[in-house]
Amino acid sequence: MDIIEAIEHRISCRAFTDEAITDDTLAQIQQKINEINEQTGLHFQLYGPRENGTALDLSKSMFASDPLYYAALAAQDDAISKEKLGYYGEQLVLFITQLGLETCWVAGTYDHETVRVELAEGEVLHDVIPIGYAPEKMPLKQRTIRKGLRKRDKKLSDLWQAYIPFDQAPEWVQACIEAAQKGPSAINGQPYVFTQDSADAPIRAGLSHTRSGLVYTDLGIAKCHFEIVACACGMKGSWEWGVGGAFVVEE
């Protein structure tokens, strides 16, 4: 699948099979992690099965089974680092999705005694990304949790605060915001908001609140999805980092 199809396909997978991942696929994931780390200074890591056959223990109240592999997403503990971790972590998630695997962003619902991670000075483990194959039929637990979280989806118009209403915004903008909404966010809170003061002003990405540090990661994920779809719509550009950062379209 291409990356747009990956955005459409990706869900927060909460059940994994014991189907092995090939060495070639694992090598591709590790190469992607290496590229991200070299480009950004983030500290992503890939871990495989322990002696019991699984990689780590996820919360039994939120997951139906444990994965064979996971990525540990470590970085410095400041707002920009968290935003970059969300932006590049979602790039990794979409890449893994394109390989035919399933993932989930997990900030805390796992047994911290079972997680493996290497941390440099000042770094913390922000999230883990379970990686594996999903069962053919989604378990009842996953269906129930997913249904409850998706009920919290905000209206697309609530994610757009501008000089014109959402339904009058350019089609490419509407497509980008819809793609952002399809991305994961902590407890599906969708704390990001896109703004534009005038037709000549840049689109900016802000936050509706900063009650939790997780919102900065959510902002990075939303920027990632927005940028991917903007490029697909012929509006190639990149985001400035930080709350209120502008989407700068290439001339």
Helices and strands as residue ranges (DSSP letters): H 3-9, H 23-40, E 43-47, E 69-76, H 79-98, E 102-103, E 123-132, H 140-150, G 156-159, E 160-162, G 166-168, H 171-181, G 186-188, E 192-196, E 204-207, H 214-232, E 237-239, E 245-249
